[in-house]
Amino acid sequence: MASLFQFVARDHRVSVDQVRQSLSDRPKIFDWGVILSFAVLYGLAAYLITHKLCETFWRNRDRLRGVMMTVYVSAITSVVGTGLTGLWSATMENIRLGNGHLSYRLARVPWQHHQPVILVFAMALFWLLAVFRYRAGCSPKRGSEIISAW
């Protein structure tokens, strides 16, 4: 790495320290775009799942089973969603760089280091959407257009 940094520094007429410093510089707008786009997709998936739970349990007045299944499904969905953040970020980084080989660069993607925080946010978002969905009364008209389109 030292010889690579020296080569890059010489080629770009900067110091080796500037090359090392550039490793931690990331495009913030791109990172926020990746995070927000995944949050929207995850939110849509969570909304569709809560719609199905609503149809299955809450409309039948089976509230205890509905609460238990919502907690269970929220945990599974959040774990899967958190795992998919790595795949999503790697895919977006591949597109940004125009290269399918990320190697050590993937370790610099911000959310690779914050998986527990992402898990908590994913679960909170699921529960927030579930409460919104269940408070709306689980009416057949609400959300049925999205479900039938899917």
C-alpha positions as CSV (number, residue, x, y, z in Angstrom):
1,M,0.0,0.0,0.0
2,A,2.9,2.4,0.8
3,S,4.3,2.1,-2.7
4,L,0.8,2.5,-4.2
5,F,0.3,5.6,-2.1
6,Q,3.6,7.0,-3.3
7,F,2.8,6.3,-6.9
8,V,-0.6,8.0,-6.6
9,A,0.9,11.0,-4.7
10,R,3.6,11.4,-7.4
11,D,1.1,11.0,-10.2
12,H,-1.3,13.6,-8.8
13,R,1.4,15.9,-7.4
14,V,0.1,15.7,-3.8
15,S,1.6,14.4,-0.6
16,V,1.3,10.8,0.6
17,D,-0.5,12.1,3.7
18,Q,-3.1,13.7,1.4
19,V,-3.6,10.4,-0.4
20,R,-4.1,8.6,2.9
21,Q,-6.6,11.4,4.0
22,S,-8.6,10.9,0.8
23,L,-9.4,7.4,1.8
24,S,-11.8,8.6,4.5
25,D,-13.4,11.2,2.2
26,R,-16.7,10.0,0.8
27,P,-19.4,11.7,-1.3
28,K,-21.9,12.6,1.5
29,I,-24.8,13.3,-0.9
30,F,-24.3,9.9,-2.6
31,D,-24.2,8.1,0.8
32,W,-27.4,9.9,2.0
33,G,-29.1,9.0,-1.3
34,V,-28.2,5.3,-0.9
35,I,-29.5,5.4,2.7
36,L,-32.7,7.2,1.9
37,S,-33.5,5.1,-1.2
38,F,-33.1,1.9,0.8
39,A,-35.3,3.3,3.6
40,V,-38.0,4.0,1.1
41,L,-37.8,0.5,-0.4
42,Y,-37.8,-1.0,3.1
43,G,-40.7,1.1,4.2
44,L,-42.7,0.0,1.2
45,A,-42.0,-3.6,1.9
46,A,-42.9,-3.1,5.6
47,Y,-46.1,-1.4,4.6
48,L,-47.1,-4.3,2.3
49,I,-46.3,-6.8,5.0
50,T,-48.3,-5.0,7.6
51,H,-51.2,-4.8,5.2
52,K,-51.1,-8.6,4.9
53,L,-50.9,-9.0,8.6
54,C,-53.8,-6.6,9.0
55,E,-55.9,-8.6,6.6
56,T,-55.0,-11.9,8.2
57,F,-55.3,-11.1,11.9
58,W,-56.7,-7.7,12.7
59,R,-59.8,-7.8,10.6
60,N,-60.8,-11.1,12.2
61,R,-60.5,-9.4,15.6
62,D,-57.7,-11.8,16.5
63,R,-55.7,-9.0,18.2
64,L,-53.5,-11.1,20.5
65,R,-52.3,-13.3,17.6
66,G,-52.0,-10.1,15.5
67,V,-49.7,-8.4,18.0
68,M,-47.6,-11.6,18.4
69,M,-47.2,-12.0,14.7
70,T,-46.4,-8.3,14.2
71,V,-43.6,-8.5,16.7
72,Y,-42.3,-11.8,15.2
73,V,-42.5,-10.6,11.6
74,S,-41.0,-7.2,12.5
75,A,-37.9,-8.9,14.0
76,I,-37.5,-11.1,10.9
77,T,-38.1,-8.3,8.4
78,S,-35.7,-6.0,10.3
79,V,-32.9,-8.6,10.4
80,V,-33.4,-9.4,6.7
81,G,-33.6,-5.7,5.8
82,T,-30.4,-4.9,7.8
83,G,-28.6,-7.7,5.9
84,L,-29.8,-6.3,2.6
85,T,-28.3,-2.9,3.4
86,G,-24.9,-4.4,2.7
87,L,-26.0,-5.7,-0.6
88,W,-27.7,-2.5,-1.5
89,S,-24.7,-0.3,-0.6
90,A,-22.3,-2.6,-2.4
91,T,-24.5,-2.5,-5.6
92,M,-24.7,1.3,-5.4
93,E,-21.0,1.6,-4.8
94,N,-20.3,-0.6,-7.8
95,I,-22.5,1.6,-10.0
96,R,-20.8,4.8,-8.6
97,L,-17.3,3.5,-9.3
98,G,-18.2,1.7,-12.5
99,N,-16.2,-1.3,-11.3
100,G,-17.4,-4.6,-9.9
101,H,-14.3,-5.1,-7.8
102,L,-14.6,-3.2,-4.5
103,S,-12.2,-5.2,-2.3
104,Y,-11.1,-3.0,0.7
105,R,-13.3,0.0,-0.5
106,L,-16.4,-1.8,0.8
107,A,-15.1,-1.4,4.3
108,R,-15.3,2.4,3.9
109,V,-19.0,2.4,3.2
110,P,-20.5,4.1,6.3
111,W,-23.3,1.7,7.1
112,Q,-21.1,-1.4,7.1
113,H,-20.0,-0.2,10.6
114,H,-23.4,0.6,12.1
115,Q,-25.4,-2.6,11.6
116,P,-26.9,-2.6,15.2
117,V,-28.1,1.0,14.7
118,I,-29.7,0.1,11.3
119,L,-31.4,-2.9,12.9
120,V,-33.0,-0.6,15.6
121,F,-34.1,1.9,13.0
122,A,-35.5,-0.8,10.7
123,M,-37.5,-2.3,13.6
124,A,-38.7,1.1,14.7
125,L,-39.8,2.0,11.1
126,F,-41.7,-1.3,10.9
127,W,-43.5,-0.7,14.1
128,L,-44.3,2.8,13.2
129,L,-45.8,1.7,9.9
130,A,-47.7,-1.1,11.7
131,V,-49.2,1.3,14.2
132,F,-50.1,3.7,11.3
133,R,-51.7,0.8,9.4
134,Y,-53.6,-0.7,12.3
135,R,-54.8,2.8,13.5
136,A,-56.2,3.4,10.1
137,G,-58.6,0.6,10.8
138,C,-57.3,-1.9,8.3
139,S,-60.0,-0.9,5.9
140,P,-60.2,-2.8,2.7
141,K,-60.0,0.3,0.6
142,R,-56.7,1.6,2.0
143,G,-53.6,0.1,0.5
144,S,-55.5,-2.3,-1.7
145,E,-54.5,-0.5,-4.8
146,I,-50.8,-1.1,-3.9
147,I,-51.3,-4.7,-3.0
148,S,-53.3,-5.5,-6.2
149,A,-50.7,-3.8,-8.3
150,W,-48.0,-5.9,-6.7
